[in-house]
Amino acid sequence: MPGLQKFDRPLEDLMRSVWPFNEVSVDLPRDAWPMRVEEFREGEDLVVRAELPGVDPAQDVAITLDAGMLTISAQRREERTQGEKGAPGYRSEFRYGTFVRTVRLPEGAEEDSITATYTDGILTVRVHVATSSAEPTTIPVTRT
């Protein structure tokens, strides 16, 4: 068909080239997918919520901190209860494998205050961010 291009790359490579829009760039393992997150301030805390249904947080989730970068990675293992992959009537839109997301912590983040909880498929990571009590400094401009 005119105007259509044949892609020489797998669909995953194409998706990685356009996703995610505001994520900090990191070198992801080839089989890693970005996870969907919410990031917001709640009082003096930065809250990062990640969608991770179907994982065991004790075994399948790792949270690391390195040079002000918070990285959440998770592994979702495929389980088969009925049917075989490729068999008639089998359909799955679930994503299995490694999911990774890295978030830059804001200035004043207290790294020793990080906590994480997992409830109903949602991982919530909280980081206390110290607020500066000092007023911003105004620099006068003089004409010469």
GROMACS elastic network, one bead per residue, 0.5 to 0.9 nm:
[ bonds ]
;  ai    aj funct       b0    kb
    1     4     6  0.60173   500
    1     5     6  0.87914   500
    2     5     6  0.83627   500
    7    10     6  0.75449   500
    7    11     6  0.83887   500
    7    14     6  0.86240   500
    9    12     6  0.80224   500
    9    13     6  0.61622   500
    9    14     6  0.67878   500
   10    13     6  0.55119   500
   10    14     6  0.66939   500
   10    15     6  0.89483   500
   11    14     6  0.50574   500
   11    15     6  0.61869   500
   11    16     6  0.86538   500
   12    15     6  0.50896   500
   12    16     6  0.61897   500
   12    17     6  0.87336   500
   12    30     6  0.89802   500
   12    31     6  0.86076   500
   12    33     6  0.85140   500
   13    16     6  0.51077   500
   13    17     6  0.63872   500
   13    30     6  0.88378   500
   14    17     6  0.52326   500
   14    18     6  0.69720   500
   14    19     6  0.88301   500
   15    18     6  0.55146   500
   15    19     6  0.59051   500
   15    20     6  0.87594   500
   16    19     6  0.50975   500
   16    20     6  0.74263   500
   16    33     6  0.81952   500
   16    34     6  0.84707   500
   17    20     6  0.83703   500
   18    21     6  0.70374   500
   19    22     6  0.84582   500
   19    23     6  0.82213   500
   19    34     6  0.77997   500
   20    23     6  0.55168   500
   20    24     6  0.86218   500
   20    25     6  0.89179   500
   20    34     6  0.71600   500
   21    24     6  0.88886   500
   22    25     6  0.87967   500
   23    26     6  0.86117   500
   23    34     6  0.89058   500
   23   101     6  0.74102   500
   23   102     6  0.68291   500
   23   103     6  0.68958   500
   23   104     6  0.88628   500
   24    69     6  0.89759   500
   24   101     6  0.82760   500
   24   102     6  0.61276   500
   24   103     6  0.63382   500
   24   104     6  0.70794   500
   25    28     6  0.87372   500
   25   102     6  0.79054   500
   26   101     6  0.86173   500
   26   102     6  0.73476   500
   27    30     6  0.88811   500
   28    31     6  0.79469   500
   28    32     6  0.60006   500
   28    33     6  0.80755   500
   28    34     6  0.87168   500
   28   100     6  0.73605   500
   29    32     6  0.52335   500
   29    33     6  0.86365   500
   29    98     6  0.81238   500
   29   100     6  0.89127   500
   30    33     6  0.85880   500
   31    97     6  0.66108   500
   31    98     6  0.64032   500
   31    99     6  0.85428   500
   32    97     6  0.66004   500
   32    99     6  0.52063   500
   32   100     6  0.64137   500
   33    95     6  0.84065   500
   33    96     6  0.89158   500
   33    97     6  0.77045   500
   33    98     6  0.61765   500
   33   100     6  0.62351   500
   33   101     6  0.85744   500
   34    98     6  0.85339   500
   34    99     6  0.53915   500
   34   100     6  0.51353   500
   34   101     6  0.57315   500
   35    50     6  0.68327   500
   35    51     6  0.68239   500
   35    52     6  0.77542   500
   35    72     6  0.88126   500
   35    73     6  0.84835   500
   35    74     6  0.87833   500
   35    99     6  0.54678   500
   35   100     6  0.58720   500
   35   101     6  0.59190   500
   36    49     6  0.84939   500
   36    50     6  0.59073   500
   36    51     6  0.57986   500
   36    52     6  0.84592   500
   36   101     6  0.80934   500
   37    48     6  0.66591   500
   37    49     6  0.53712   500
   37    51     6  0.63167   500
   37   101     6  0.81712   500
   38    47     6  0.78865   500
   38    48     6  0.56694   500
   38    49     6  0.50469   500
   38    50     6  0.65526   500
   38    51     6  0.86766   500
   39    46     6  0.72644   500
   39    47     6  0.56928   500
   39    49     6  0.64478   500
   39    50     6  0.88236   500
   39   103     6  0.89411   500
   40    45     6  0.84741   500
   40    46     6  0.59594   500
   40    47     6  0.54066   500
   40    48     6  0.67241   500
   40    49     6  0.87615   500
   41    44     6  0.69310   500
   41    45     6  0.56705   500
   41    47     6  0.59299   500
   41    48     6  0.88304   500
   42    45     6  0.52285   500
   42    46     6  0.63515   500
   42    47     6  0.67626   500
   43    46     6  0.81758   500
   44   127     6  0.85089   500
   44   128     6  0.58638   500
   44   129     6  0.55122   500
   44   130     6  0.68025   500
   44   131     6  0.72384   500
   45   109     6  0.86121   500
   45   126     6  0.62242   500
   45   127     6  0.53614   500
   45   129     6  0.55379   500
   45   130     6  0.84955   500
   46   105     6  0.82733   500
   46   106     6  0.83405   500
   46   109     6  0.82708   500
   46   125     6  0.81803   500
   46   126     6  0.57521   500
   46   127     6  0.51615   500
   46   128     6  0.63199   500
   46   129     6  0.66716   500
   47   124     6  0.68760   500
   47   125     6  0.57871   500
   47   127     6  0.65978   500
   47   128     6  0.88308   500
   48   103     6  0.85599   500
   48   123     6  0.80977   500
   48   124     6  0.58030   500
   48   125     6  0.51548   500
   48   126     6  0.65343   500
   48   127     6  0.85698   500
   49   122     6  0.64892   500
   49   123     6  0.55485   500
   49   125     6  0.63286   500
   49   126     6  0.87265   500
   50    72     6  0.85267   500
   50   101     6  0.87981   500
   50   121     6  0.84789   500
   50   122     6  0.56565   500
   50   123     6  0.50888   500
   50   124     6  0.65222   500
   50   125     6  0.83691   500
   51   121     6  0.62633   500
   51   123     6  0.65800   500
   52    55     6  0.63173   500
   52    57     6  0.89445   500
   52    74     6  0.76815   500
   52    76     6  0.84237   500
   52    99     6  0.87495   500
   52   118     6  0.88511   500
   52   120     6  0.88544   500
   52   121     6  0.50639   500
   52   122     6  0.56110   500
   52   123     6  0.66140   500
   53    56     6  0.88290   500
   53    76     6  0.85508   500
   53   120     6  0.72820   500
   53   122     6  0.67834   500
   54    76     6  0.66926   500
   54    77     6  0.84763   500
   54   121     6  0.66301   500
   55    58     6  0.88046   500
   55    59     6  0.81410   500
   55    60     6  0.60162   500
   55    61     6  0.76043   500
   55    74     6  0.75165   500
   55    75     6  0.69233   500
   55    76     6  0.56084   500
   55    77     6  0.78510   500
   55   121     6  0.74977   500
   56    59     6  0.55081   500
   56    60     6  0.53089   500
   56    61     6  0.71694   500
   56    75     6  0.87174   500
   56    76     6  0.84464   500
   57    60     6  0.53700   500
   57    62     6  0.81235   500
   57    74     6  0.81986   500
   57   117     6  0.87601   500
   57   118     6  0.68206   500
   57   123     6  0.82814   500
   58    61     6  0.65475   500
   58    62     6  0.86309   500
   59    62     6  0.83019   500
   59    74     6  0.89878   500
   59    75     6  0.86863   500
   60    73     6  0.82005   500
   60    74     6  0.53332   500
   60    75     6  0.50759   500
   60    76     6  0.71099   500
   60    77     6  0.88581   500
   61    72     6  0.72889   500
   61    73     6  0.58074   500
   61    75     6  0.66723   500
   62    71     6  0.80604   500
   62    72     6  0.59279   500
   62    73     6  0.52922   500
   62    74     6  0.63061   500
   63    70     6  0.71297   500
   63    71     6  0.56824   500
   63    73     6  0.64721   500
   63    74     6  0.87594   500
   63   116     6  0.86168   500
   64    69     6  0.81386   500
   64    70     6  0.58824   500
   64    71     6  0.52230   500
   64    72     6  0.66457   500
   64    73     6  0.84853   500
   65    68     6  0.65859   500
   65    69     6  0.56206   500
   65    71     6  0.63054   500
   65   111     6  0.80357   500
   66    69     6  0.52478   500
   66    70     6  0.67486   500
   66    71     6  0.81349   500
   67    70     6  0.85239   500
   68   103     6  0.86398   500
   68   104     6  0.60775   500
   68   105     6  0.54627   500
   68   106     6  0.79425   500
   68   107     6  0.87345   500
   68   109     6  0.82830   500
   68   111     6  0.80836   500
   69   102     6  0.64849   500
   69   103     6  0.57474   500
   69   105     6  0.59090   500
   70   101     6  0.83037   500
   70   102     6  0.55423   500
   70   103     6  0.51954   500
   70   104     6  0.62217   500
   70   105     6  0.66913   500
   71   100     6  0.71383   500
   71   101     6  0.57275   500
   71   103     6  0.64038   500
   71   104     6  0.87315   500
   72    99     6  0.81235   500
   72   100     6  0.57143   500
   72   101     6  0.53562   500
   72   102     6  0.63259   500
   72   103     6  0.84806   500
   73    98     6  0.69632   500
   73    99     6  0.55103   500
   73   101     6  0.64947   500
   73   102     6  0.85841   500
   74    97     6  0.82192   500
   74    98     6  0.56845   500
   74    99     6  0.51567   500
   74   100     6  0.65342   500
   75    96     6  0.74998   500
   75    97     6  0.54975   500
   75    99     6  0.62832   500
   75   100     6  0.89396   500
   76    95     6  0.77811   500
   76    96     6  0.51456   500
   76    97     6  0.53025   500
   76    98     6  0.65784   500
   76    99     6  0.79360   500
   77    96     6  0.58231   500
   77    97     6  0.62703   500
   77    98     6  0.87947   500
   78    94     6  0.88419   500
   78    95     6  0.85448   500
   78    96     6  0.58843   500
   78    97     6  0.79044   500
   80    83     6  0.73467   500
   80    84     6  0.76234   500
   80    85     6  0.88652   500
   81    84     6  0.89238   500
   82    90     6  0.85960   500
   83    86     6  0.86478   500
   83    87     6  0.65938   500
   83    88     6  0.83962   500
   83    89     6  0.79321   500
   83    90     6  0.62082   500
   84    87     6  0.52777   500
   84    88     6  0.85005   500
   84    90     6  0.67602   500
   85    88     6  0.87146   500
   85    90     6  0.62629   500
   85    91     6  0.78519   500
   85    92     6  0.86717   500
   86    89     6  0.83794   500
   86    90     6  0.64005   500
   86    91     6  0.82189   500
   87    90     6  0.55802   500
   87    91     6  0.88255   500
   88    91     6  0.86542   500
   92    95     6  0.84493   500
   96    99     6  0.84792   500
  105   108     6  0.84084   500
  105   109     6  0.62284   500
  105   111     6  0.88330   500
  105   127     6  0.84112   500
  105   129     6  0.88837   500
  106   109     6  0.57080   500
  106   129     6  0.74017   500
  107   110     6  0.89831   500
  107   129     6  0.75973   500
  107   130     6  0.83553   500
  108   111     6  0.89677   500
  108   128     6  0.83774   500
  108   129     6  0.52369   500
  108   130     6  0.50562   500
  108   131     6  0.69134   500
  108   132     6  0.80699   500
  109   112     6  0.88831   500
  109   113     6  0.84145   500
  109   127     6  0.65064   500
  109   128     6  0.59191   500
  109   130     6  0.62717   500
  110   113     6  0.55234   500
  110   114     6  0.74124   500
  110   127     6  0.65975   500
  110   128     6  0.56038   500
  110   129     6  0.58381   500
  110   130     6  0.69643   500
  111   114     6  0.58448   500
  111   127     6  0.69693   500
  111   128     6  0.78862   500
  111   129     6  0.88659   500
  112   115     6  0.87691   500
  112   127     6  0.84292   500
  112   128     6  0.88232   500
  113   126     6  0.78743   500
  113   127     6  0.58191   500
  113   128     6  0.59325   500
  113   129     6  0.89085   500
  114   125     6  0.69036   500
  114   126     6  0.55561   500
  114   128     6  0.70661   500
  115   124     6  0.81598   500
  115   125     6  0.56645   500
  115   126     6  0.53254   500
  115   127     6  0.68187   500
  116   123     6  0.69198   500
  116   124     6  0.55121   500
  116   126     6  0.64113   500
  117   122     6  0.82379   500
  117   123     6  0.57656   500
  117   124     6  0.52740   500
  117   125     6  0.66444   500
  117   126     6  0.87756   500
  118   121     6  0.66696   500
  118   122     6  0.55925   500
  118   124     6  0.62373   500
  118   125     6  0.88670   500
  119   122     6  0.53922   500
  119   123     6  0.66212   500
  119   124     6  0.81355   500
  120   123     6  0.84889   500
  131   134     6  0.89356   500
  132   135     6  0.79033   500
  134   137     6  0.84975   500
